[in-house]
């Protein structure tokens, strides 16, 4: 997706702006304006999706908090519809701040919960985001032990040295880290062996119909082998079918997440998490 300030694409033969380029530019500007207004008016929410244990799917290991924009008419817009347009801008950092604020507040209100919150590596150098994290950890010492910060593979490789330093500092406060969409990008091995991720979340492209696809099974086994070697817990994204879930369980995936176990909800039922805590 082209950035909003980019010029329309030029047809090399005709020397004129392509209709597709113009359409993309207009769509990006409209998306950015919509998100900026939502941030200004605080029309943001976290939708929580359960991440369950493979060996006992009734038990929730943690919930992932996914940022959502709510329109004035009540319609909820998922991050995939806007994050690409704002990720590289300061607006993306404001979205990360809001997600972290909501996640920390949820943890403070519910002492039995573990929650993961998505962040961009770009936010590590954003003063307000860092202040929000420090304040949340200082207010309640137990929050750090129940907070998981998720960084996508591609984002982590933007500034790997900065991510490594940040992880070392924050893990001292008990915070865990998850490498999201593992297998989707190009993690450099020379950095990967130094990363201190606690959880590897395998990209959904390898999970889809894994019970019928020997190639996906082989690739997932390879990703699991990497996780085990570095003593990282593993989770699978995008599980939708019981057959996929059973195949993943047999392969040894620790946790699973997807619509099979529940859609992201802005009004979650925490009872399963309470059961996992006390059961």
N, C-alpha and C positions, 0 to 999 in steps of 0.2 A: 504494500500500500504506500503510495507516494506521500511524502510529508506535505502539510497544508500549504507551505510556502513555495512548493516546487512549481516551476512553470509547466503549462500543459505540454504533453508529449507532442513532438513534432514529427510528422510523417516525412521521412527522408526523401521520398520521391516527389511528393506534392509540395513540401515546404510549408505546410499548414498544420495547425494544432489538430491532433487526433480527437475525435469525439469521446473516445474512451478516456483519454487523459484529462479532458475537461470535466467529464462526469466524475472521475475519481477525485479531482481537486475540489469540486463542489461538495461531494459527499463528505470528504474529510473536514472541510470547513464547517459543515452543518453538524457533524458529529462532535467536533471540538467545542462548538458553541453550546450544544446540548449538555455536554459533560461539565463545562465551565459553569453553566447555570445551576446544574445539580449540586456541584461543590459549593457554590455561593449560598444556595438555599438549604444546604444540608439534606438534600434528597438522596442520600446514600444509605445503603444497608449492607450487612453481611448475610449471605445465605449459607447455611451450614449443611455440609454433606458428610455422612458418617464414613469412617474408614474402619472396617471390621476385621477381626481376626480370622484368618483362613480356617483355622482348626475349629472355630466356634463362631460362626457369623452373627449369632445373637449378641455377641459382646463387641462393643465399640471401643477401639483402641484410642481414637481421637476423632475430632471433627475438623474438617477443613473449612475455613471461613472464606467465602468467595464474594468479592465486592460486586455490588449491584447498584444500578441507578434506577430510581423510581420516577416516573413521569407524573405530572400533576393529576392525570386521570387514573393513577394507581398502577399502570402497567410497569412491570419490572423488566429491566434490560440487563442481560448478562454481560460480563466483561468482554467476552469474545467479540461483541458487536461494537466495542469502542476502544479497547485497550491498544490496538495497533495504531490508532490515530494519535493517541496521547502519550504513549510510552516514552518517547524520546524528548518530551517537553516537561517543563516545570509542572504542568497540570498532572502529568503522570506521577510526580513526586507527591502532589497533594492527594491523589487517589491512594497512594501507599500510606500516607499519614492517616487518612481516614480509616483505612482497613486496619491498621495497627491499633488505633484508638479504640475501635469497636471490639477488636479481639481481646485487648487488654481489659476492657470493661467487662466483657463476658466472663473472662477468667476470674476477675475480682469478685463477681457476683455468684459464681458457681465453683466452689472449692474442689469439687470432684471431677471437673472437666480438664481435658487436655485439648488444646485448639492449635491448629496451624494457620498461619497467615502468610499470604504471598507477598513478596517484596522484589523489587528490582535492585540489582547491584548498584545502579545509579543512586539509589536512596541512601547508601552508606555515607556519601558526602553531603547529604542534605541536612542542614542543622536542625530543622524542625522535626524531621523524622527521628534523628538520633536523640533529640531532647524528649520526644514522646516515649521512646523506648526506655530511656534512663528513668524518667519519671515513673512509668508503670512498674518497672522492676524495683525501684526504691520504695514505692508505696506499699507493696505487698511482697515480701521475700519469697512466698510460695509460687508467685506467678511465673517466675523464671523457670522453675522446674516443670511447669505445665505448658509452656509456650514453645511452639515449633515454628521456625521461620523457613518458608519454602522459597528457594531460588531456582529458577529454571536453568537448565544446562546452558542454553545460549547466553543467558544473562550473566551467569557466573564467569563465563569466559571473556566477557567484555573487559574486566579488570581483575584478573585472577589474583594478583598479588594483594590488592586491596581487600578482596573477599577473604583471603586467607587470614590476613591480620585482624579483620573485623571478627571473624569466627573465633579466633583464639581468645580475643578479649571478652566476647559475649558468652561463650560457653563456660567461662569461669562463674557466671551468674546462674548457671543451670540450664540455659536455653539450648534446645536441640535444633539441628538444621536438617532439612530435607532437600535433596537434589531432585527437582521435579522434571518430568518429561525425559528421564534418562534414556539415552539411545536416540533421541531426536536430533541431536546436534553434533558437535565435533569437539568433545572434551579432549584436550591435550593430555596424553598420558603423563607427561612430565609434571603437570600440575595436579592431575587427579590423585596421584599417590601421596600428595601433600595435603589435599583437602581433608577437612575433618567432619565430613557429613555423617550424620547418624543414621539417616534413612535414605534409601534410593527408591524413587517412585518411577517404575518402568512405564515408558510412554505407551499410550493406548493403541498405537499402530501395531504393536506386537501382540496385543491382547485380543484384538478382534478376531473371532473364530479360531482361536488358538487350538481348540480341540480338533479342528479339521485341517490345520495348516502345519505340516512338518517343519517348514522353514521358520515360522513364528515360534514354534516350540524350541528349535535349535538356537535361535537368536535369544530367546528369553532365558534359556539355560545358560548361555554365555554371559548375559548380564547378571544373572543370579550368582554365577561363579565369581565375577568381579566383586559383587557386594559381599559375598562370604569371605573372600580373601582379605578384604579390608575391614572385616567385622562390622559391616553396616546392615541394618535391618532393611528388609525389602518389602515394597508394596506395589501393587499393580493398579494402574489407572484404567478407567473405562470399561469395567466389567458389567456386562449386560445380560449374559445368558448363564443359566445354571451349569451348562456343559463347560463353559469357559472357567467358571469358578472351581469346578471339580478338577479340571486339568491343572489349574494354577496351584491348587492345594497339593496335588500329587507331585508337582514340580518342586514344591517347597517354598513358595512365596508366602511371606509372613502375614501380610495384610492385603485387603482388597477394597477397592473403592469404585463405585459406579451406580448406575440406575437400578441394577439388580437389588441393591441394598437401600436405595432411597435417593430421591432427587434433592438437590440443594434447596433448603427452605429458610425463609426469613423468620419463620415461627417454628423452630425445631422442638421436638419432643426429647427431652434429655433423659428419659427413663432408662433407655438402654445403656447410656453412659453411667448412670448411677448403679445399674446392675453390674457392669464391668468393674466398677470401683469396689463394690461390696461383695461381689460373688466369689 
